[in-house]
């Protein structure tokens, strides 16, 4: 829960340095993941002196890449089986149309399934324990397992570790749903500029992690629901560049719930994107080339409000959970120049 450097050093001492070094190598450190990303480096583990060996227990004295970190945590999330990370989903021959699709590849099993399960239980305590360092990463409706990190930075002018509340590299690895993870997200933030005196570096990462992870989980649920309700699944038509009424008619024929934002006559942006699988009755949002106007959000979910914010760049203040009951800007009013729009949600 406390992410204690001293505790981890004691664990390595009990484990033995040779065993610990073997685990680091089994988890793929000091070796390229061969992800397909050009010029991928392998990192380095300093392990010559007693102090270096102790420091590696809590992340000092070694360097890793994002992909190495994700690959290692995949073993925890995947019942001990470590999965190769890929940068390219597929390659297509432009002459023949032949596709080569990247397939899941197991690259090792550094821990047992039982150990992975126990680790997931511990990492949930990081988020939900009374003294957990990752309490900011709670997401309503989902169980999260996480590991936080706080790395010191050397001040190049002095050669000593920098001081100050924000002179660190803050990080988190989050896995969800924690009971049987399908998604891993790794975020690092170096020397975040605290914009007020109330939010920590970890809190700033949570402002990125929480909405992105929640959206990804919701999309996964949508995909699963679409499989279950296959007869109700449709493909999102491409309507960007179409006249507004033509676009509306096309989407309504696909049995989608259409919301148009703006008073222009041509569609310049759509959500969901073209060719994405959607369910009948799902809300489809269209942005026109005219001045942005406020839709009637009554009954909308928080996710739909966030989509409008994403499409328009308009800042929303969301109060409560559930579904929208009130909005501070009236329907059809211009959003231009409005600093923030407040919507209130109430659970059914």
DRENDO-1510 file (C-alpha; in Angstrom, 1 decimal, always signed):
<recs>
REC; n; res; u; v; w
REC; 1; UNK; +0.0; +0.0; +0.0 .
REC; 2; UNK; +2.7; +2.5; +1.0 .
REC; 3; UNK; +5.1; +1.7; -1.9 .
REC; 4; UNK; +7.9; +1.5; +0.7 .
REC; 5; UNK; +11.5; +1.6; -0.6 .
REC; 6; UNK; +12.7; +0.1; +2.7 .
REC; 7; UNK; +10.2; -2.8; +2.5 .
REC; 8; UNK; +11.2; -3.7; -1.1 .
REC; 9; UNK; +14.9; -3.6; -0.2 .
REC; 10; UNK; +14.2; -6.0; +2.7 .
REC; 11; UNK; +12.3; -8.3; +0.4 .
REC; 12; UNK; +15.3; -8.5; -2.0 .
REC; 13; UNK; +17.6; -9.2; +0.9 .
REC; 14; UNK; +15.4; -12.1; +2.0 .
REC; 15; UNK; +15.1; -13.3; -1.6 .
REC; 16; UNK; +18.8; -13.1; -2.4 .
REC; 17; UNK; +20.5; -11.0; -5.0 .
REC; 18; UNK; +21.0; -13.8; -7.5 .
REC; 19; UNK; +17.3; -14.7; -7.4 .
REC; 20; UNK; +16.3; -11.1; -7.7 .
REC; 21; UNK; +18.6; -10.5; -10.7 .
REC; 22; UNK; +17.2; -13.6; -12.4 .
REC; 23; UNK; +13.6; -12.3; -11.9 .
REC; 24; UNK; +14.6; -9.0; -13.5 .
REC; 25; UNK; +16.0; -10.8; -16.5 .
REC; 26; UNK; +13.0; -13.2; -16.7 .
REC; 27; UNK; +10.7; -10.1; -16.8 .
REC; 28; UNK; +12.6; -8.9; -19.9 .
REC; 29; UNK; +14.8; -6.1; -18.5 .
REC; 30; UNK; +18.0; -5.3; -20.3 .
REC; 31; UNK; +16.5; -6.9; -23.5 .
REC; 32; UNK; +14.6; -5.3; -26.4 .
REC; 33; UNK; +10.9; -6.2; -26.6 .
REC; 34; UNK; +11.3; -6.2; -30.4 .
REC; 35; UNK; +8.0; -4.3; -30.6 .
REC; 36; UNK; +8.5; -2.9; -34.1 .
REC; 37; UNK; +9.3; +0.6; -32.8 .
REC; 38; UNK; +12.5; +1.7; -34.5 .
REC; 39; UNK; +15.7; +2.2; -32.4 .
REC; 40; UNK; +14.2; +0.6; -29.3 .
REC; 41; UNK; +16.8; +0.6; -26.5 .
REC; 42; UNK; +17.4; -2.1; -24.0 .
REC; 43; UNK; +18.0; -0.2; -20.8 .
REC; 44; UNK; +20.6; -1.0; -18.2 .
REC; 45; UNK; +20.7; -2.6; -14.7 .
REC; 46; UNK; +23.5; -1.4; -12.3 .
REC; 47; UNK; +24.2; -4.5; -10.2 .
REC; 48; UNK; +27.9; -4.4; -9.3 .
REC; 49; UNK; +27.9; -3.0; -5.8 .
REC; 50; UNK; +25.8; -3.8; -2.7 .
REC; 51; UNK; +24.1; -0.4; -2.8 .
REC; 52; UNK; +23.2; -0.8; -6.4 .
REC; 53; UNK; +21.7; -4.2; -5.8 .
REC; 54; UNK; +19.5; -2.7; -3.0 .
REC; 55; UNK; +18.5; +0.3; -5.0 .
REC; 56; UNK; +17.2; -1.8; -7.9 .
REC; 57; UNK; +14.5; -3.1; -5.5 .
REC; 58; UNK; +12.7; +0.2; -5.7 .
REC; 59; UNK; +13.7; +1.3; -9.2 .
REC; 60; UNK; +17.0; +3.2; -8.8 .
REC; 61; UNK; +20.1; +2.1; -10.5 .
REC; 62; UNK; +18.3; +0.7; -13.6 .
REC; 63; UNK; +16.6; +2.1; -16.7 .
REC; 64; UNK; +13.6; +0.6; -18.5 .
REC; 65; UNK; +11.5; +1.6; -21.5 .
REC; 66; UNK; +7.8; +2.0; -21.5 .
REC; 67; UNK; +7.4; -1.2; -23.5 .
REC; 68; UNK; +9.6; -3.2; -21.2 .
REC; 69; UNK; +7.4; -2.0; -18.3 .
REC; 70; UNK; +4.2; -2.9; -20.1 .
REC; 71; UNK; +5.5; -6.3; -21.1 .
REC; 72; UNK; +6.6; -7.1; -17.5 .
REC; 73; UNK; +3.2; -6.0; -16.1 .
REC; 74; UNK; +1.4; -8.1; -18.7 .
REC; 75; UNK; +2.6; -11.2; -16.7 .
REC; 76; UNK; +0.9; -9.9; -13.6 .
REC; 77; UNK; -2.3; -9.1; -15.5 .
REC; 78; UNK; -2.2; -12.3; -17.6 .
REC; 79; UNK; -1.9; -15.2; -15.1 .
REC; 80; UNK; +1.9; -15.2; -15.2 .
REC; 81; UNK; +2.2; -15.3; -19.0 .
REC; 82; UNK; +4.1; -12.3; -20.3 .
REC; 83; UNK; +2.9; -11.0; -23.6 .
REC; 84; UNK; +5.0; -9.3; -26.3 .
REC; 85; UNK; +4.0; -5.7; -27.0 .
REC; 86; UNK; +3.4; -4.7; -30.6 .
REC; 87; UNK; +3.6; -1.3; -32.2 .
REC; 88; UNK; +2.1; -2.4; -35.5 .
REC; 89; UNK; -1.4; -4.0; -35.6 .
REC; 90; UNK; -1.1; -5.3; -39.1 .
REC; 91; UNK; +0.6; -4.8; -42.4 .
REC; 92; UNK; -1.2; -4.7; -45.8 .
REC; 93; UNK; +0.4; -5.3; -49.2 .
REC; 94; UNK; -0.8; -2.3; -51.3 .
REC; 95; UNK; -0.6; -4.3; -54.5 .
REC; 96; UNK; -2.3; -7.6; -53.5 .
REC; 97; UNK; -4.3; -6.5; -50.5 .
REC; 98; UNK; -2.8; -9.4; -48.5 .
REC; 99; UNK; -2.9; -8.7; -44.8 .
REC; 100; UNK; -0.4; -10.0; -42.2 .
REC; 101; UNK; -2.2; -9.5; -38.8 .
REC; 102; UNK; -0.1; -9.4; -35.6 .
REC; 103; UNK; -0.9; -12.3; -33.3 .
REC; 104; UNK; -0.7; -12.4; -29.5 .
REC; 105; UNK; +2.7; -13.9; -28.5 .
REC; 106; UNK; +3.7; -15.3; -25.1 .
REC; 107; UNK; +7.4; -14.4; -24.5 .
REC; 108; UNK; +7.8; -15.9; -21.0 .
REC; 109; UNK; +6.3; -16.9; -17.7 .
REC; 110; UNK; +8.3; -15.3; -15.0 .
REC; 111; UNK; +5.8; -16.0; -12.3 .
REC; 112; UNK; +3.0; -18.6; -11.7 .
REC; 113; UNK; -0.7; -17.9; -12.1 .
REC; 114; UNK; -1.0; -18.1; -8.3 .
REC; 115; UNK; +1.6; -15.4; -7.8 .
REC; 116; UNK; +0.1; -13.2; -10.4 .
REC; 117; UNK; -3.3; -13.4; -8.7 .
REC; 118; UNK; -1.8; -12.6; -5.3 .
REC; 119; UNK; +0.0; -9.6; -6.9 .
REC; 120; UNK; -3.2; -8.3; -8.3 .
REC; 121; UNK; -4.8; -8.5; -4.9 .
REC; 122; UNK; -1.9; -6.5; -3.5 .
REC; 123; UNK; -2.1; -3.9; -6.2 .
REC; 124; UNK; -5.8; -3.4; -5.6 .
REC; 125; UNK; -4.8; -2.4; -2.0 .
REC; 126; UNK; -2.7; +0.3; -3.5 .
REC; 127; UNK; -5.9; +1.9; -4.8 .
REC; 128; UNK; -8.5; +0.8; -2.1 .
REC; 129; UNK; -6.4; +0.4; +1.0 .
REC; 130; UNK; -6.6; +2.9; +3.8 .
REC; 131; UNK; -3.0; +3.9; +3.3 .
REC; 132; UNK; -2.8; +3.2; -0.4 .
REC; 133; UNK; -0.6; +5.5; -2.5 .
REC; 134; UNK; -3.0; +5.1; -5.5 .
REC; 135; UNK; -6.3; +6.2; -4.1 .
REC; 136; UNK; -6.7; +8.9; -6.8 .
REC; 137; UNK; -7.0; +6.2; -9.4 .
REC; 138; UNK; -10.4; +4.9; -8.3 .
REC; 139; UNK; -12.9; +4.8; -11.2 .
REC; 140; UNK; -16.7; +4.5; -10.5 .
REC; 141; UNK; -18.1; +1.2; -11.7 .
REC; 142; UNK; -14.7; -0.5; -12.2 .
REC; 143; UNK; -12.1; -2.2; -10.0 .
REC; 144; UNK; -8.5; -1.0; -10.6 .
REC; 145; UNK; -5.2; -2.5; -9.7 .
REC; 146; UNK; -2.2; -0.1; -9.8 .
REC; 147; UNK; +1.4; +0.5; -8.9 .
REC; 148; UNK; +2.6; +4.1; -8.3 .
REC; 149; UNK; +6.1; +5.4; -8.8 .
REC; 150; UNK; +8.0; +8.5; -7.7 .
REC; 151; UNK; +11.5; +8.8; -9.2 .
REC; 152; UNK; +14.0; +11.4; -8.2 .
REC; 153; UNK; +15.7; +13.6; -10.8 .
REC; 154; UNK; +19.3; +14.8; -10.7 .
REC; 155; UNK; +19.8; +18.5; -10.9 .
REC; 156; UNK; +22.4; +19.0; -13.7 .
REC; 157; UNK; +23.7; +22.1; -12.1 .
REC; 158; UNK; +24.7; +20.5; -8.8 .
REC; 159; UNK; +24.9; +16.8; -9.6 .
REC; 160; UNK; +22.6; +16.2; -6.6 .
REC; 161; UNK; +19.0; +15.1; -6.5 .
REC; 162; UNK; +16.6; +18.0; -7.1 .
REC; 163; UNK; +14.4; +19.2; -4.3 .
REC; 164; UNK; +10.9; +20.5; -4.4 .
REC; 165; UNK; +7.4; +18.9; -4.6 .
REC; 166; UNK; +7.3; +18.6; -8.4 .
REC; 167; UNK; +10.9; +17.7; -9.2 .
REC; 168; UNK; +10.2; +14.0; -9.7 .
REC; 169; UNK; +9.0; +11.7; -12.4 .
REC; 170; UNK; +5.6; +10.6; -11.3 .
REC; 171; UNK; +4.1; +7.4; -12.8 .
REC; 172; UNK; +1.4; +4.8; -12.5 .
REC; 173; UNK; +0.7; +1.4; -14.1 .
REC; 174; UNK; -3.0; +0.6; -13.9 .
REC; 175; UNK; -4.7; -2.6; -14.8 .
REC; 176; UNK; -8.4; -3.1; -15.2 .
REC; 177; UNK; -10.8; -4.8; -14.6 .
REC; 178; UNK; -8.6; -5.8; -11.6 .
REC; 179; UNK; -10.3; -9.2; -11.2 .
REC; 180; UNK; -9.2; -10.3; -14.7 .
REC; 181; UNK; -7.4; -7.4; -16.4 .
REC; 182; UNK; -7.8; -6.8; -20.1 .
REC; 183; UNK; -6.2; -3.4; -20.3 .
REC; 184; UNK; -2.9; -2.0; -18.9 .
REC; 185; UNK; -2.1; +1.7; -19.0 .
REC; 186; UNK; +1.3; +3.2; -18.1 .
REC; 187; UNK; +1.7; +7.0; -17.6 .
REC; 188; UNK; +4.7; +9.0; -16.6 .
REC; 189; UNK; +4.8; +12.7; -16.0 .
REC; 190; UNK; +8.1; +14.5; -15.5 .
REC; 191; UNK; +8.2; +17.6; -13.2 .
REC; 192; UNK; +4.5; +18.5; -13.7 .
REC; 193; UNK; +3.8; +22.2; -13.2 .
REC; 194; UNK; +1.3; +22.3; -10.4 .
REC; 195; UNK; -1.4; +24.8; -11.5 .
REC; 196; UNK; -2.7; +25.3; -8.0 .
REC; 197; UNK; -1.6; +24.4; -4.5 .
REC; 198; UNK; -4.1; +21.6; -3.9 .
REC; 199; UNK; -3.1; +18.9; -6.5 .
REC; 200; UNK; -0.2; +16.5; -6.3 .
REC; 201; UNK; +1.8; +15.0; -9.1 .
REC; 202; UNK; -0.1; +11.8; -8.7 .
REC; 203; UNK; -3.4; +13.7; -8.8 .
REC; 204; UNK; -2.4; +15.3; -12.1 .
REC; 205; UNK; -1.7; +11.8; -13.6 .
REC; 206; UNK; -5.1; +10.7; -12.3 .
REC; 207; UNK; -6.7; +13.5; -14.4 .
REC; 208; UNK; -5.3; +11.7; -17.5 .
REC; 209; UNK; -5.5; +8.1; -16.3 .
REC; 210; UNK; -9.1; +8.0; -15.0 .
REC; 211; UNK; -11.1; +9.3; -18.0 .
REC; 212; UNK; -8.9; +7.6; -20.6 .
REC; 213; UNK; -9.1; +4.2; -18.8 .
REC; 214; UNK; -12.8; +4.6; -18.2 .
REC; 215; UNK; -13.5; +5.4; -21.8 .
REC; 216; UNK; -11.4; +2.4; -22.9 .
REC; 217; UNK; -13.3; +0.1; -20.5 .
REC; 218; UNK; -16.6; +1.4; -21.8 .
REC; 219; UNK; -15.6; +0.8; -25.4 .
REC; 220; UNK; -14.7; -2.8; -24.5 .
REC; 221; UNK; -18.0; -3.3; -22.8 .
REC; 222; UNK; -19.7; -1.9; -25.9 .
REC; 223; UNK; -17.8; -4.4; -28.1 .
REC; 224; UNK; -18.8; -7.3; -25.9 .
REC; 225; UNK; -22.4; -6.1; -25.8 .
REC; 226; UNK; -22.4; -5.9; -29.5 .
REC; 227; UNK; -21.2; -9.5; -29.8 .
REC; 228; UNK; -24.0; -10.6; -27.4 .
REC; 229; UNK; -26.6; -8.5; -29.2 .
REC; 230; UNK; -25.3; -9.2; -32.7 .
REC; 231; UNK; -28.6; -8.6; -34.4 .
REC; 232; UNK; -28.7; -5.0; -33.0 .
REC; 233; UNK; -25.2; -4.2; -34.2 .
REC; 234; UNK; -24.6; -1.7; -37.1 .
REC; 235; UNK; -21.5; -0.1; -38.7 .
REC; 236; UNK; -21.2; +3.6; -38.2 .
REC; 237; UNK; -21.6; +5.2; -41.6 .
REC; 238; UNK; -19.2; +7.9; -42.9 .
REC; 239; UNK; -21.0; +11.2; -43.0 .
REC; 240; UNK; -18.1; +13.7; -42.7 .
REC; 241; UNK; -18.4; +16.1; -45.6 .
REC; 242; UNK; -22.1; +15.4; -46.0 .
REC; 243; UNK; -24.9; +18.0; -45.8 .
REC; 244; UNK; -26.4; +18.1; -42.3 .
REC; 245; UNK; -29.8; +16.8; -43.1 .
REC; 246; UNK; -28.5; +14.1; -45.4 .
REC; 247; UNK; -26.2; +13.0; -42.6 .
REC; 248; UNK; -29.0; +13.0; -40.1 .
REC; 249; UNK; -31.2; +10.9; -42.4 .
REC; 250; UNK; -28.4; +8.4; -43.1 .
REC; 251; UNK; -27.8; +7.8; -39.4 .
REC; 252; UNK; -31.4; +7.6; -38.5 .
REC; 253; UNK; -31.9; +5.0; -41.2 .
REC; 254; UNK; -29.1; +3.1; -39.3 .
REC; 255; UNK; -31.3; +3.4; -36.2 .
REC; 256; UNK; -28.9; +5.7; -34.3 .
REC; 257; UNK; -29.8; +8.4; -31.9 .
REC; 258; UNK; -28.5; +11.6; -33.7 .
REC; 259; UNK; -27.3; +14.8; -32.0 .
REC; 260; UNK; -26.0; +17.6; -34.2 .
REC; 261; UNK; -23.8; +20.3; -32.7 .
REC; 262; UNK; -23.5; +23.6; -34.5 .
REC; 263; UNK; -25.6; +25.7; -36.9 .
REC; 264; UNK; -23.6; +25.0; -40.1 .
REC; 265; UNK; -24.8; +23.1; -43.1 .
REC; 266; UNK; -21.9; +20.5; -43.5 .
REC; 267; UNK; -20.6; +17.8; -41.1 .
REC; 268; UNK; -16.9; +18.2; -40.3 .
REC; 269; UNK; -16.6; +15.7; -37.5 .
REC; 270; UNK; -18.4; +12.6; -36.3 .
REC; 271; UNK; -18.3; +10.3; -33.3 .
REC; 272; UNK; -18.2; +7.3; -33.4 .
REC; 273; UNK; -15.7; +7.3; -36.2 .
REC; 274; UNK; -16.6; +5.8; -39.6 .
REC; 275; UNK; -16.8; +1.9; -39.8 .
REC; 276; UNK; -16.8; +1.5; -36.0 .
REC; 277; UNK; -19.3; -1.1; -34.7 .
REC; 278; UNK; -22.2; +0.5; -32.8 .
REC; 279; UNK; -25.5; -0.6; -31.3 .
REC; 280; UNK; -28.9; +0.4; -32.6 .
REC; 281; UNK; -30.0; +3.4; -30.5 .
REC; 282; UNK; -26.5; +4.5; -29.6 .
REC; 283; UNK; -25.9; +8.2; -29.6 .
REC; 284; UNK; -24.1; +9.5; -32.6 .
REC; 285; UNK; -22.7; +13.0; -32.5 .
REC; 286; UNK; -22.1; +15.3; -35.5 .
REC; 287; UNK; -20.2; +18.6; -35.5 .
REC; 288; UNK; -21.0; +21.1; -38.3 .
REC; 289; UNK; -18.9; +23.8; -39.8 .
REC; 290; UNK; -21.0; +26.6; -38.2 .
REC; 291; UNK; -20.9; +28.2; -34.7 .
REC; 292; UNK; -21.0; +25.5; -32.0 .
REC; 293; UNK; -24.4; +25.4; -30.3 .
REC; 294; UNK; -25.4; +23.7; -27.0 .
REC; 295; UNK; -27.4; +20.5; -27.4 .
REC; 296; UNK; -30.1; +19.5; -24.9 .
REC; 297; UNK; -28.2; +17.0; -22.7 .
REC; 298; UNK; -31.1; +16.0; -20.4 .
REC; 299; UNK; -30.8; +12.3; -19.8 .
REC; 300; UNK; -27.3; +12.0; -21.2 .
REC; 301; UNK; -24.6; +9.9; -19.5 .
REC; 302; UNK; -21.3; +11.4; -18.3 .
REC; 303; UNK; -19.6; +9.6; -21.2 .
REC; 304; UNK; -21.7; +11.4; -23.8 .
REC; 305; UNK; -21.0; +14.7; -22.2 .
REC; 306; UNK; -17.3; +14.0; -22.4 .
REC; 307; UNK; -17.6; +13.2; -26.0 .
REC; 308; UNK; -19.0; +16.6; -26.7 .
REC; 309; UNK; -16.1; +18.1; -24.8 .
REC; 310; UNK; -13.7; +16.0; -26.8 .
REC; 311; UNK; -15.3; +17.0; -30.2 .
REC; 312; UNK; -15.6; +20.7; -29.5 .
REC; 313; UNK; -12.8; +21.5; -27.1 .
REC; 314; UNK; -15.3; +23.0; -24.7 .
REC; 315; UNK; -14.6; +22.7; -21.0 .
REC; 316; UNK; -17.4; +21.1; -19.0 .
REC; 317; UNK; -17.8; +20.9; -15.2 .
REC; 318; UNK; -19.5; +17.7; -14.4 .
REC; 319; UNK; -21.2; +17.5; -10.9 .
REC; 320; UNK; -22.5; +14.2; -9.6 .
REC; 321; UNK; -23.0; +10.8; -11.2 .
REC; 322; UNK; -25.7; +9.2; -13.2 .
REC; 323; UNK; -27.5; +11.1; -15.9 .
REC; 324; UNK; -27.8; +14.8; -16.8 .
REC; 325; UNK; -30.7; +16.7; -15.2 .
REC; 326; UNK; -29.6; +20.3; -15.6 .
REC; 327; UNK; -27.2; +22.3; -17.7 .
REC; 328; UNK; -25.9; +25.9; -17.2 .
REC; 329; UNK; -26.1; +26.8; -20.9 .
REC; 330; UNK; -29.5; +26.7; -22.6 .
REC; 331; UNK; -30.2; +24.5; -25.6 .
REC; 332; UNK; -29.2; +26.1; -28.9 .
REC; 333; UNK; -27.2; +28.8; -27.2 .
REC; 334; UNK; -23.8; +29.4; -28.6 .
REC; 335; UNK; -20.8; +27.8; -26.8 .
REC; 336; UNK; -18.4; +30.3; -28.3 .
REC; 337; UNK; -16.6; +32.2; -25.6 .
REC; 338; UNK; -18.1; +30.3; -22.7 .
REC; 339; UNK; -15.3; +29.4; -20.3 .
REC; 340; UNK; -17.0; +26.5; -18.7 .
REC; 341; UNK; -20.4; +24.8; -18.9 .
REC; 342; UNK; -21.7; +23.0; -15.8 .
REC; 343; UNK; -23.9; +19.9; -16.0 .
REC; 344; UNK; -25.5; +18.2; -13.0 .
REC; 345; UNK; -25.9; +14.4; -13.0 .
REC; 346; UNK; -28.2; +12.4; -10.8 .
REC; 347; UNK; -28.2; +8.7; -10.3 .
REC; 348; UNK; -31.5; +7.0; -11.2 .
</recs>
